[in-house]
């Protein structure tokens, strides 16, 4: 053997030996796996990343800015950010799994107080906190000044380093959007017998680990915003048995344990929950195992089209084109003609109305003297008076899967009308204190799955969960969506289970789409609309219809120019069933 060939062979042998030694020292780290959850570590990053030291002679202000900007850079256990700490802090820093998201434009300034000790400086991070990614990877909206103080100390080598890193991670909005992807994780609602999306955010890379990260969220249960409104089918004692992995043929294997004794109907629901959640991160066939055997006997592999249409009963029939209130009467959006019965012929002075999902019933707010009252009954017939009377009633909304009608009385009391066995509408109470303490409610709309309500309060958009406990119902976990950029809201409706369309008095953004967690806001094209826009109706797979001072307009996409509705009428208020 030639000398250089011998040296190459020896080098390869040495490398192999060193690799075996390293692997033996890291035997608990799988070579191809979903990263384990480590406190303070949110990213699925590779082991052994080499992170360069900060530039020499970096000043304290630049040091702290670079530290924030490095939060979400690739690196094991936040290594990129850890590089800006002194040696002791590098070893001891254990940030929580909470992530504070601030606006891209932020400043770093010296604190005005004298340095706490010689050779130190306190740097203040000045910016706007727009939200937090909580321990469950759910976005919690906010809009407050970011308050972060960071102490830096000059080291023995005359280099500045951070000595008191924050307990929580901070990152800019752009870095968050670049590194995280949203996934609507599904949980089951018993009251409406359908699945409810719970928007969560997972690290986008490595892409191969996405299914495992989503499964971790499923097993951990719903976020706080839906706690009590949905059921966690994968709660204890269910666990992920081993790593979620892909086989050579592309099949994604999801191995579970702890399902002994679970009946077949629940197993089918679990399979649906997994498939509905993973459809956003994989197109592969999904093999769901329980203790090594198929979760559902004789059905090991699943795709989206293997599932029944759980939301079929909550979907609007294609023949129901919607209605509108015009001049105290109800007319059809499909042809503009009045509906049959007193609601259409002027027998009632209609203020607002709502049609049931199946189209068979109508709830009407009727002006009566100096007050308003609620009537409910079959479409085209006389509508029975109910006991709900007040100076104001919000447009009624039908609770999916139940046949109940809700409306807000005088802004502060949520009325819940239930049909009793004798065919009479009975008023029950709703514990809405968490929501009404935010202010008077002027609009209330059920989501299409019934797990949430959207509300307009003092021109602001709020969302709350619907929690059922026996016969009692509560509105919990109210969230204020887009508190800074969304004001003067006048109406709202659900365009999807996890998306809303709101209309405002603003001439610059009269119609906007907002995610259910408030993380994103997009403005529709305002062309052709004449302020002020005062009404909106929306539903999945239906055109959005808005009402402005001249009449009704429709559009389906954000950039689409609004077109006149074929049966537009001045002062009309449109509504789809629901």
C-alpha positions as CSV (number, residue, x, y, z in Angstrom):
1,X,0.0,0.0,0.0
2,X,1.3,3.5,-0.9
3,X,2.0,5.8,2.1
4,X,-0.7,8.4,1.2
5,X,-3.2,5.6,0.7
6,X,-2.3,4.1,4.1
7,X,-2.7,7.5,5.7
8,X,-6.2,7.9,4.2
9,X,-7.2,4.4,5.5
10,X,-5.8,5.2,8.9
11,X,-7.7,8.5,9.0
12,X,-10.9,6.7,8.1
13,X,-10.4,4.2,10.8
14,X,-9.7,6.9,13.4
15,X,-12.8,8.8,12.3
16,X,-14.9,5.7,12.7
17,X,-13.5,5.0,16.1
18,X,-14.1,8.6,17.3
19,X,-17.7,8.4,15.9
20,X,-18.4,5.3,17.9
21,X,-17.0,6.9,21.0
22,X,-19.2,10.0,20.5
23,X,-22.3,7.9,19.8
24,X,-21.7,5.9,22.9
25,X,-21.6,9.1,24.9
26,X,-24.8,10.2,23.3
27,X,-26.6,6.9,23.3
28,X,-29.9,8.5,24.4
29,X,-30.1,10.7,21.3
30,X,-31.8,8.9,18.3
31,X,-30.2,9.3,15.0
32,X,-33.5,10.1,13.2
33,X,-36.2,11.2,15.6
34,X,-38.6,13.8,16.8
35,X,-36.5,15.9,19.2
36,X,-37.3,15.4,22.9
37,X,-38.9,18.3,24.7
38,X,-36.3,20.1,26.7
39,X,-37.2,23.1,28.9
40,X,-36.4,26.3,27.1
41,X,-35.8,24.4,23.8
42,X,-38.4,24.9,21.1
43,X,-36.5,24.0,18.0
44,X,-35.7,20.7,16.4
45,X,-32.1,21.4,15.9
46,X,-29.1,19.2,15.2
47,X,-26.6,18.2,17.9
48,X,-23.2,19.7,17.9
49,X,-23.8,23.0,16.1
50,X,-20.8,25.2,16.1
51,X,-21.9,28.7,17.1
52,X,-19.4,31.5,16.5
53,X,-18.5,33.9,19.3
54,X,-19.9,37.4,19.1
55,X,-17.8,39.9,17.1
56,X,-14.9,41.2,19.1
57,X,-15.4,44.4,21.0
58,X,-19.1,44.4,20.5
59,X,-20.8,47.2,22.6
60,X,-23.5,46.3,25.2
61,X,-26.4,47.7,23.1
62,X,-25.4,45.7,20.0
63,X,-24.8,42.7,22.2
64,X,-28.3,42.6,23.6
65,X,-29.9,43.3,20.2
66,X,-27.9,40.5,18.7
67,X,-29.0,38.2,21.6
68,X,-32.7,38.8,20.9
69,X,-32.2,38.3,17.1
70,X,-30.4,35.0,17.8
71,X,-33.2,33.5,19.9
72,X,-34.6,31.4,17.1
73,X,-31.5,30.7,15.1
74,X,-30.6,27.1,14.6
75,X,-28.5,25.7,17.4
76,X,-29.0,23.0,20.0
77,X,-30.6,24.3,23.2
78,X,-30.7,27.9,22.0
79,X,-27.0,27.8,21.4
80,X,-27.0,30.8,19.1
81,X,-28.4,33.1,21.8
82,X,-26.4,31.4,24.5
83,X,-23.2,32.5,22.8
84,X,-23.9,36.1,24.0
85,X,-23.8,35.0,27.7
86,X,-20.9,34.8,30.1
87,X,-19.5,31.4,30.9
88,X,-21.6,30.9,34.1
89,X,-24.8,32.0,32.4
90,X,-24.2,29.7,29.4
91,X,-24.1,26.8,31.7
92,X,-27.0,27.8,34.0
93,X,-29.5,29.4,31.7
94,X,-32.7,27.5,31.6
95,X,-35.3,29.6,29.9
96,X,-39.0,28.6,30.1
97,X,-40.8,27.3,27.0
98,X,-42.8,30.5,26.8
99,X,-41.8,32.8,23.9
100,X,-42.6,36.5,23.9
101,X,-43.0,37.9,20.4
102,X,-42.2,41.5,19.8
103,X,-42.5,43.8,16.8
104,X,-39.6,43.8,14.3
105,X,-38.7,47.4,15.2
106,X,-37.3,47.5,18.7
107,X,-34.5,49.5,20.4
108,X,-31.8,48.9,23.0
109,X,-30.9,51.7,25.3
110,X,-28.9,52.1,28.5
111,X,-30.9,52.3,31.7
112,X,-30.9,55.7,33.2
113,X,-30.1,54.5,36.7
114,X,-26.4,54.2,37.7
115,X,-24.8,50.8,36.9
116,X,-25.4,48.4,39.8
117,X,-21.6,47.7,40.1
118,X,-18.4,48.6,38.4
119,X,-17.9,47.1,35.0
120,X,-21.6,46.5,34.4
121,X,-24.3,48.1,32.4
122,X,-28.1,47.6,32.3
123,X,-29.6,47.6,28.8
124,X,-33.4,48.1,28.3
125,X,-35.1,46.5,25.4
126,X,-37.8,48.9,24.1
127,X,-40.5,47.6,21.8
128,X,-44.0,46.3,21.6
129,X,-45.1,42.9,22.8
130,X,-47.6,41.6,20.3
131,X,-48.2,38.2,21.9
132,X,-46.9,35.1,23.6
133,X,-46.4,31.6,22.5
134,X,-47.4,29.8,25.7
135,X,-46.3,26.5,27.2
136,X,-48.8,24.7,24.9
137,X,-47.5,26.3,21.8
138,X,-50.7,28.4,21.5
139,X,-50.6,32.1,20.6
140,X,-52.0,34.5,23.2
141,X,-52.5,38.0,21.7
142,X,-51.3,41.2,23.4
143,X,-50.2,44.7,22.7
144,X,-48.2,46.2,25.5
145,X,-44.7,47.8,25.8
146,X,-42.0,45.1,26.0
147,X,-40.3,45.4,29.4
148,X,-37.0,43.7,29.4
149,X,-33.9,44.6,31.3
150,X,-30.6,42.8,30.6
151,X,-27.5,43.2,32.7
152,X,-24.1,42.9,30.9
153,X,-20.6,42.7,32.4
154,X,-17.2,43.3,31.0
155,X,-15.2,40.1,31.2
156,X,-11.6,39.5,32.0
157,X,-10.8,39.7,28.3
158,X,-12.6,43.1,28.1
159,X,-15.5,41.7,26.1
160,X,-19.1,42.4,27.2
161,X,-21.3,39.5,27.9
162,X,-24.9,39.1,29.3
163,X,-24.9,37.9,32.9
164,X,-28.7,37.8,33.7
165,X,-30.5,36.4,30.7
166,X,-34.3,36.6,30.8
167,X,-36.3,33.7,32.1
168,X,-38.5,33.8,29.0
169,X,-37.4,33.8,25.3
170,X,-37.9,36.9,23.2
171,X,-38.1,36.9,19.4
172,X,-39.2,39.3,16.7
173,X,-42.4,38.8,14.7
174,X,-40.4,38.1,11.5
175,X,-38.2,35.5,13.1
176,X,-41.2,33.8,14.6
177,X,-43.0,33.7,11.2
178,X,-39.8,32.4,9.5
179,X,-39.2,29.6,12.0
180,X,-42.7,28.5,13.1
181,X,-45.7,27.1,11.2
182,X,-49.3,27.1,12.3
183,X,-51.1,23.7,12.6
184,X,-54.9,23.4,13.3
185,X,-54.7,20.5,15.8
186,X,-58.1,18.8,16.1
187,X,-60.0,18.0,19.3
188,X,-63.5,16.5,19.6
189,X,-66.6,18.4,20.7
190,X,-69.2,16.1,22.2
191,X,-71.9,18.7,22.1
192,X,-71.7,19.2,18.3
193,X,-70.2,15.7,17.5
194,X,-67.5,17.2,15.4
195,X,-63.8,18.2,15.5
196,X,-62.6,21.6,16.5
197,X,-59.3,23.1,15.2
198,X,-57.0,24.4,17.9
199,X,-54.4,26.6,16.3
200,X,-50.9,25.8,17.5
201,X,-47.4,26.7,16.4
202,X,-44.6,24.2,15.8
203,X,-41.0,24.7,14.7
204,X,-41.0,24.3,10.9
205,X,-37.6,22.6,10.6
206,X,-36.5,19.9,10.3
207,X,-39.6,19.1,8.2
208,X,-39.2,15.4,8.9
209,X,-40.0,16.0,12.6
210,X,-43.2,17.9,12.1
211,X,-45.6,14.9,12.5
212,X,-43.9,14.0,15.8
213,X,-44.1,17.6,17.1
214,X,-47.9,17.7,16.2
215,X,-48.5,14.4,17.9
216,X,-46.8,15.8,21.1
217,X,-49.3,18.6,21.0
218,X,-52.2,16.2,20.6
219,X,-51.2,14.1,23.5
220,X,-50.7,17.1,25.7
221,X,-54.3,18.2,25.1
222,X,-56.1,21.4,24.0
223,X,-54.8,24.8,24.7
224,X,-56.1,27.0,27.5
225,X,-58.4,28.8,25.0
226,X,-60.4,25.6,24.4
227,X,-60.0,23.8,27.8
228,X,-63.4,22.5,28.8
229,X,-64.9,23.1,25.4
230,X,-63.5,20.0,23.8
231,X,-62.5,16.5,24.8
232,X,-58.9,15.2,24.8
233,X,-59.3,11.6,23.5
234,X,-55.6,11.1,23.8
235,X,-55.3,12.1,27.5
236,X,-53.7,9.9,30.1
237,X,-52.9,7.0,30.1
238,X,-52.4,7.3,26.4
239,X,-48.8,8.0,25.3
240,X,-46.7,7.9,22.2
241,X,-45.0,4.6,22.5
242,X,-41.9,5.5,20.5
243,X,-40.8,7.9,17.8
244,X,-43.2,8.9,15.0
245,X,-41.3,7.8,11.9
246,X,-41.6,7.2,8.2
247,X,-41.1,3.8,6.6
248,X,-39.2,3.2,3.4
249,X,-42.4,3.1,1.5
250,X,-43.4,6.6,2.8
251,X,-45.9,5.3,5.4
252,X,-46.0,7.4,8.5
253,X,-46.2,5.3,11.7
254,X,-47.8,6.7,14.8
255,X,-47.3,4.2,17.7
256,X,-49.5,4.6,20.7
257,X,-49.8,2.8,24.0
258,X,-52.3,3.0,26.9
259,X,-55.4,2.2,24.9
260,X,-56.3,-1.2,26.4
261,X,-60.0,-1.5,26.8
262,X,-60.9,1.6,24.7
263,X,-64.1,0.8,22.7
264,X,-64.2,0.8,18.9
265,X,-66.2,4.0,18.5
266,X,-63.6,6.0,20.5
267,X,-60.8,4.3,18.5
268,X,-62.4,5.6,15.3
269,X,-62.6,9.1,16.8
270,X,-58.9,8.9,17.9
271,X,-57.9,7.9,14.3
272,X,-59.9,10.8,12.9
273,X,-58.3,13.2,15.4
274,X,-54.8,12.1,14.4
275,X,-55.5,12.1,10.6
276,X,-57.2,15.5,10.7
277,X,-54.3,17.0,12.6
278,X,-51.5,15.5,10.6
279,X,-53.0,16.3,7.2
280,X,-51.4,19.7,7.4
281,X,-47.9,18.4,7.8
282,X,-47.8,15.2,5.8
283,X,-49.5,13.7,2.7
284,X,-48.4,10.2,3.5
285,X,-50.5,7.2,4.5
286,X,-50.8,7.1,8.3
287,X,-50.4,3.8,10.1
288,X,-51.9,4.1,13.6
289,X,-50.8,1.4,16.1
290,X,-51.9,0.7,19.6
291,X,-49.4,-1.4,21.5
292,X,-48.1,-2.7,18.2
293,X,-51.4,-3.7,16.7
294,X,-53.7,-1.6,14.5
295,X,-55.6,1.0,16.6
296,X,-58.8,0.1,14.6
297,X,-58.9,-3.7,13.8
298,X,-58.6,-4.4,10.1
299,X,-57.9,-0.8,9.4
300,X,-54.2,-0.1,10.0
301,X,-53.6,2.7,7.4
302,X,-55.5,5.9,7.1
303,X,-55.9,8.9,4.7
304,X,-58.2,11.9,4.9
305,X,-60.8,10.4,2.6
306,X,-61.2,7.4,4.9
307,X,-63.0,9.6,7.4
308,X,-66.7,10.3,7.6
309,X,-67.9,13.8,7.2
310,X,-68.1,14.7,10.9
311,X,-69.2,18.3,10.1
312,X,-72.0,17.3,7.6
313,X,-74.8,18.1,10.1
314,X,-73.2,21.5,10.7
315,X,-72.8,22.5,7.1
316,X,-75.3,24.7,5.2
317,X,-77.3,23.0,2.6
318,X,-76.4,24.2,-0.9
319,X,-80.0,25.1,-1.5
320,X,-80.0,27.6,1.3
321,X,-78.6,30.8,-0.2
322,X,-79.2,33.1,2.8
323,X,-81.6,35.8,3.8
324,X,-81.5,39.5,4.5
325,X,-83.4,42.0,6.7
326,X,-84.6,45.0,4.7
327,X,-87.0,47.7,6.0
328,X,-88.4,45.6,8.8
329,X,-89.0,42.5,6.6
330,X,-87.0,39.4,5.7
331,X,-86.2,38.6,2.1
332,X,-84.3,35.9,0.3
333,X,-80.8,36.5,-1.0
334,X,-81.4,34.1,-3.8
335,X,-84.2,36.0,-5.5
336,X,-84.9,39.1,-3.4
337,X,-88.4,38.1,-2.6
338,X,-90.0,38.3,0.9
339,X,-90.1,35.1,2.8
340,X,-93.6,33.6,3.6
341,X,-95.4,34.5,6.7
342,X,-95.5,37.6,8.9
343,X,-91.7,37.9,9.0
344,X,-91.8,38.7,5.3
345,X,-95.1,40.3,4.8
346,X,-94.7,43.1,7.4
347,X,-96.6,41.4,10.2
348,X,-93.5,41.9,12.4
349,X,-91.2,45.0,12.5
350,X,-88.0,42.9,12.1
351,X,-84.8,44.4,13.5
352,X,-82.6,41.4,12.9
353,X,-82.9,37.6,12.4
354,X,-81.2,34.3,12.2
355,X,-82.1,31.1,10.2
356,X,-81.4,27.7,11.7
357,X,-78.7,25.6,10.1
358,X,-81.3,23.2,8.4
359,X,-83.2,26.3,7.2
360,X,-86.5,25.2,8.9
361,X,-86.7,27.7,11.7
362,X,-86.3,31.4,12.1
363,X,-85.4,33.6,15.1
364,X,-86.5,37.2,14.9
365,X,-85.8,40.3,17.0
366,X,-89.0,42.4,16.7
367,X,-89.4,46.0,17.5
368,X,-92.4,46.4,19.8
369,X,-93.2,49.8,21.2
370,X,-90.1,51.2,22.8
371,X,-88.5,47.8,23.3
372,X,-87.5,44.7,21.3
373,X,-88.4,41.1,21.9
374,X,-87.4,37.7,20.5
375,X,-89.7,35.4,18.4
376,X,-88.8,31.9,17.3
377,X,-90.7,29.4,15.1
378,X,-91.0,27.6,11.8
379,X,-90.0,29.6,8.7
380,X,-93.1,30.9,6.9
381,X,-95.4,30.6,9.9
382,X,-96.3,32.7,12.9
383,X,-93.4,32.9,15.3
384,X,-93.9,32.4,19.0
385,X,-93.1,35.2,21.4
386,X,-90.5,34.4,24.0
387,X,-89.8,35.9,27.4
388,X,-86.7,37.7,26.2
389,X,-87.4,41.4,26.1
390,X,-85.1,44.4,26.4
391,X,-84.1,47.8,25.1
392,X,-81.7,45.9,22.8
393,X,-81.2,42.4,21.6
394,X,-78.2,41.3,19.4
395,X,-78.9,39.5,16.2
396,X,-79.8,35.9,17.2
397,X,-77.3,33.1,16.7
398,X,-78.2,29.3,16.6
399,X,-76.0,27.1,18.6
400,X,-74.7,24.2,16.4
401,X,-75.9,20.7,17.2
402,X,-78.4,21.8,19.8
403,X,-81.2,23.8,18.3
404,X,-80.7,26.6,20.9
405,X,-80.9,30.3,20.1
406,X,-78.8,32.8,21.8
407,X,-79.0,36.6,22.0
408,X,-77.5,39.3,24.3
409,X,-80.1,41.3,26.2
410,X,-79.2,45.0,26.8
411,X,-75.5,44.2,26.1
412,X,-74.7,42.4,29.4
413,X,-76.9,39.3,29.8
414,X,-76.7,36.4,27.4
415,X,-80.1,34.8,26.8
416,X,-80.2,31.1,25.9
417,X,-83.5,29.8,24.5
418,X,-84.1,26.1,24.6
419,X,-87.1,24.2,23.1
420,X,-88.6,22.0,25.9
421,X,-90.4,18.7,25.3
422,X,-93.8,20.5,25.2
423,X,-92.7,22.7,22.3
424,X,-92.2,25.8,24.3
425,X,-89.1,28.0,24.2
426,X,-87.6,28.3,27.7
427,X,-85.0,30.9,28.7
428,X,-81.9,29.5,30.5
429,X,-79.0,31.4,31.8
430,X,-75.4,31.5,30.5
431,X,-72.5,32.3,32.7
432,X,-70.9,35.0,30.6
433,X,-69.3,37.1,33.3
434,X,-65.8,36.5,31.9
435,X,-66.9,38.1,28.7
436,X,-69.4,40.7,29.8
437,X,-67.0,42.2,32.3
438,X,-65.1,43.5,29.2
439,X,-68.0,45.7,28.3
440,X,-71.4,45.7,26.6
441,X,-71.7,43.1,23.8
442,X,-73.2,44.4,20.6
443,X,-72.7,41.3,18.4
444,X,-72.5,37.6,19.3
445,X,-71.9,34.8,16.8
446,X,-71.4,31.0,17.3
447,X,-68.6,29.3,15.4
448,X,-69.7,26.7,13.0
449,X,-68.7,23.9,15.4
450,X,-70.2,25.5,18.5
451,X,-67.1,25.5,20.5
452,X,-66.5,29.2,20.5
453,X,-68.3,32.5,20.2
454,X,-67.1,35.7,18.6
455,X,-68.3,39.0,20.2
456,X,-68.0,42.7,19.4
457,X,-67.5,44.6,22.6
458,X,-66.9,48.4,22.5
459,X,-65.9,48.2,18.9
460,X,-63.3,45.4,19.7
461,X,-63.2,41.8,18.6
462,X,-63.3,39.1,21.2
463,X,-63.4,35.3,21.1
464,X,-64.4,33.0,24.0
465,X,-64.9,29.3,24.4
466,X,-68.2,27.6,25.2
467,X,-67.8,25.3,28.2
468,X,-70.6,22.8,29.0
469,X,-70.9,21.3,32.5
470,X,-74.0,19.2,32.7
471,X,-76.9,21.6,32.0
472,X,-74.9,24.8,32.7
473,X,-73.0,26.6,29.9
474,X,-70.3,29.2,30.4
475,X,-68.2,31.5,28.2
476,X,-64.6,31.2,29.2
477,X,-61.1,32.3,28.3
478,X,-62.0,35.5,26.4
479,X,-59.3,36.7,24.1
480,X,-59.1,40.2,22.6
481,X,-58.0,39.8,19.0
482,X,-55.7,42.4,17.3
483,X,-56.1,45.0,20.1
484,X,-54.0,47.6,18.3
485,X,-54.8,47.2,14.6
486,X,-58.5,46.3,14.8
487,X,-60.9,49.0,16.1
488,X,-64.4,50.3,15.5
489,X,-65.7,46.8,14.6
490,X,-69.4,46.8,13.9
491,X,-70.1,43.2,12.9
492,X,-68.5,39.8,12.6
493,X,-69.1,36.3,11.3
494,X,-67.1,33.0,11.0
495,X,-65.7,32.3,7.5
496,X,-64.1,29.1,8.8
497,X,-63.9,27.1,12.1
498,X,-60.7,29.0,12.9
499,X,-61.2,32.2,11.0
500,X,-63.4,35.3,11.2
501,X,-64.4,38.1,9.0
502,X,-65.1,41.5,10.7
503,X,-66.3,44.8,9.3
504,X,-65.3,48.1,10.7
505,X,-66.0,51.8,10.4
506,X,-62.5,52.3,9.0
507,X,-62.4,53.5,5.4
508,X,-58.9,52.1,4.9
509,X,-59.7,48.5,6.1
510,X,-63.5,48.1,6.1
511,X,-63.4,44.3,5.9
512,X,-60.7,42.1,7.5
513,X,-60.0,38.5,8.0
514,X,-58.6,37.4,11.4
515,X,-57.4,34.1,12.7
516,X,-59.2,32.8,15.7
517,X,-56.2,33.4,18.0
518,X,-55.6,36.9,16.6
519,X,-52.1,36.0,15.4
520,X,-52.8,37.3,11.8
521,X,-54.9,40.0,10.3
522,X,-55.4,40.5,6.6
523,X,-57.4,43.3,5.0
524,X,-59.8,42.6,2.0
525,X,-59.6,44.9,-1.0
526,X,-61.7,47.9,-0.3
527,X,-62.5,48.8,-3.9
528,X,-66.2,49.5,-4.7
529,X,-67.2,49.7,-1.0
530,X,-68.7,52.9,0.3
531,X,-68.1,53.5,4.0
532,X,-69.5,52.8,6.4
533,X,-69.8,49.0,6.0
534,X,-72.3,47.9,8.6
535,X,-73.0,44.2,8.1
536,X,-71.4,40.9,7.1
537,X,-72.2,37.2,6.7
538,X,-69.8,34.4,6.0
539,X,-69.6,30.6,6.0
540,X,-67.2,28.0,4.7
541,X,-67.3,27.6,1.0
542,X,-69.7,30.5,0.6
543,X,-69.0,34.0,-0.8
544,X,-68.7,36.7,1.8
545,X,-71.5,39.2,1.7
546,X,-71.1,42.7,3.2
547,X,-73.5,45.6,3.5
548,X,-72.4,49.2,3.0
549,X,-74.4,52.5,2.6
550,X,-75.3,51.6,-1.0
551,X,-76.2,47.9,-0.7
552,X,-74.8,44.4,-0.7
553,X,-71.4,43.3,-2.1
554,X,-69.8,39.9,-2.5
555,X,-66.2,38.6,-2.6
556,X,-64.4,35.3,-1.9
557,X,-60.7,36.1,-1.8
558,X,-58.7,38.8,0.0
559,X,-57.5,40.5,-3.2
560,X,-60.8,40.2,-5.0
561,X,-62.7,43.4,-6.0
562,X,-66.1,43.5,-4.4
563,X,-69.0,42.8,-6.8
564,X,-72.6,44.0,-6.4
565,X,-74.8,41.3,-5.1
566,X,-77.4,40.2,-7.7
567,X,-80.2,41.1,-5.4
568,X,-78.7,44.0,-3.6
569,X,-80.9,46.4,-1.7
570,X,-80.1,49.6,0.2
571,X,-80.0,49.2,4.0
572,X,-80.1,45.4,3.8
573,X,-78.4,43.2,6.4
574,X,-77.5,39.8,5.1
575,X,-77.3,36.5,7.0
576,X,-76.5,32.9,6.2
577,X,-78.1,30.1,8.3
578,X,-76.5,29.7,11.7
